């Protein structure tokens, strides 16, 4: 795996975020080359062995036709045979599908009469939000952006302290006091830096059978990466501490995240 090692201490918050994304992409590309992905094949419920045999026959006749073409031989008989096989194949598919659907419908009784309806409802498209909204008697929003802004301003108005009631002002003051107290505690008692042993222990405690997150990195991949680049991972973890200000992600800008590679190890 090719990875450019850089000086983490010299990177800004955005540069660290970009560097983490590049590491994740590099690992994913490496895994795509090394590991073979399993593509699940959806089985047709009404397919039968008879249809499989007829399909093989059509393919076999097609190969014979190609051989005769290369040998510049007469194709009249083989073309007629292929057409008959294709017609039979199409007819069998229609009959099999029709019979399967009839049997499916006949199975609906009083106990499961709504199963078909529920199945169809699951496949119907979800209701979409309105494209326009009525602002007043004669005016409507003109675009989806205008509609979104109106909905946001209606249900999520701006948090303006001027509009606070006495109760809300009290809550705001208590929250500010609590936040100042926490900031003073963090300033006076900084957490010690992570060590490589702590990071390695946390990641090795992750359950390898659990599904990965949005980065598609399983715990065994994270372990292998830490074994290869222990100093780099330690630097990244310590750069992602709250004191260094690197906690906010790009996905929406409001939820917190830490190092995309392995931070979930400290949350388990």
N, C-alpha and C positions, 0 to 999 in steps of 0.2 A: 504494500500500500504506500503510495507516494504522498507525503505530507510535508509541507513547508513549515519548519519550526521557526517561530518568531518570538521576539521579546515581548511577553505579555505586559510587563510593567510599562512599556512605552505606548501601549494602545489606549485609545479613548473608549468610552462606553459603547458607542456605535461600532467602532472597529472590533471590539471584543465580540459583539453580537454577530457581526459579519463573519468573523473568524470561526465562531462556533458553528454557524450554518455551513460554512465550507467544510469543516471537519465532518459534520453529519452527512453531507452530500458525498464526500470522499469515501466514507465507510459504506454508505448504501451502494455506491457504484462498485466498490470492491466486492461486496457481498453478492451483487448481481452477477459478477463474473465467476465467482467461486461456487456459489450455491445455485442449484437449479430450482427454479420456482415451480410449484405445483399448480397447474391450471385446472380447476375443477370442471369437469365436463357434465353438462346437464343432460340427463337421460330423458328421452321422450317417453311419457307414461304409456302411450298406446303402441309403441314400437314392438314388433314381434320378431321371432326367429325367422319366420317365413319371409318377411320383408328384408331381413339381412341377407338371406340366401339369394333372393331375386336381385338385390343390389349388387352382390358379388358377381352374379351372372352378367349383369349389364356391364360392369367394369371389365370382366374377362372378355366379353365380345368387343368392347372398345379397344382393348389391347390387341386383339386379333386383327381388327380393322387397320390399326397402325402398322402391324407387321406386314399385312398384305399390301398396304400402300408403299412401304419401303421396298417390297419385292416386285412392285409394278404388276400385280396380279389382278384378276377380275374381282370386282367388289360388289357385284350385283347381289349375290346370295347373302353375303355378310351384312350388307346394308339393310336388306329386308329382314334379316334375323334380328338385327339391332333395333329396328323400329318396332318390331313385334314385342321384344323384351321390354323396351321403354314404355310402350302402351300398357303392357301388363303391370309393370312396376307402378305407373301412375294410377291405374285402376285399383290395384291392391291397397295403395296408400289411402285413396279416397274411401274405400269400403271399410278399411280398418279404423280410420279416424271416425267415420260416421257411427260404426257399431260401438266404439268406445264411448262416444258422447251419449249415445242412446242409453247404454248401460249406466253411465254416470247419472243421467237424469232419472232413470228408473229407480235408483237407490235412494232418492230423496223421499223420505216418509215424514210422518208427523214429528218424529223426534229430531230429525236433522234437516227440516225443510228450509231453514234459513242458512244452511252452510254455504250453498252456492251464492246466495245474495251477499253474505259476509265476505266471501272470497272475492267477489266482483268489486265490492266496496273498497277492499284493501288496494286494489289495482287502479282505482279511479284517481285522477289527479287531485291534489289537495287544493282547497279553496284559496284563491289568490287575494292579496289585500287590494283595496280599491285603488285604481290608477289616479282618480281625481276625487277631491273632496269639495263640498259646498262650503264656501267661506261665509257668504252672506246671501241675500236674496237673489242677486244676479251674477255673482262671481264664483268661479271654481278654480282650484289649483290647475296649473298648466302642464305640470310634469310630475314624474315620480319623486324627484328631489323636493319639489314644493310640497307634495303630499307628505313625504317623510318629515320635513321640517315642521309642518303644521301638527302632525301627530306627536312629534317629540315635544314641541312647545306646549301641547295640551296635556299630555300625560307625564312629561318630565320637564317641568318648568325650570328656569334658571334659579339656582340657589342664591338668592340675594338677601344678605343680612338685614337690609332695610325693611323687607316684608315680614320679618320674623315677628311672631307673637311673643309675649313674655315667656311662655313655656318653652318655645323653640330657642329663644335667646339664652335661657338658662342651660339647655342641653348643649348649645354651641360653646358656651363658656366653660362648662364642665369638661367637654371633650378637648378644648384647647389646653386647659390646665393639665389634664391627664397626658396629653401628647408632649407638653413641655417637660413634664416629670420624666417620661420615658426617654426623651432626647437627652436629658441631663444624665440619666443613668447610663445610657449607651456611651456618652462622651467620657464619663468618668471611669467606666469599667468596660473597656473594649474586650471583645472576645478574642482569645488567642487564635492564631492562624491554624487552619487545618493541617494535619500532617499526612504524609502519604499512607502511613499505616492506618489511620482513621478512615481515610477515603476507601482504601482497599477493603477494609473490614466491612464497611457499610455496603459496598457494592457486592461483595461476595455473600452477604446475607440476603440479597434479593432472591426471590423465588424464580428459578429459571423457567417454570411452567406457566408463569403469568404472561398475558399478552403485552406486547410493547406499546408505547405511546405513539404520538403523532410522528416521532422521528423514526419509527420502525426498527429501533435498536433493542434487541432482547438482552437480558442480563448477561448471557454468556458472551455476547459480542462486546458488551461494556467491560467485562472482566478481561477479555483478550486485549482490548485497547489499553486498559490501565496497565497491564503487564508490559506492553510495548512502550508506552509513553508515560511513565509514572510522574516525572518532573513536570511535564506539560499539564497533566490533569490537576496536579496539586496547585499549580499557578492559576489555572482557570477557576478552581473552586474558591481560592482565596480572593480572586478578582471579582467574584460574584457575590461577595458578602455585602450586607446592607450598608456597612460603613463606606464602601467604595462606590455606592450609588448605582450598582448595576443589577437592578431587580426587575425593571419594567420591560415587558416584551413588546414586539411589534404587532401582535395579533389583537387589535382593538385598542391597545394603548392603556388599558385600565387594569387588567389582571396581572398578577405578579408571576414571574417565572425565574428560574435560575438556569444553571448550565443545562442545555438541552440534552447533553449526552447522558448524564448519570445522576442528576440531582434527585430524582425520585428515590434513589437509594437512601437518602437521609430522611425521606418522608415515610418510609415503610416501617 
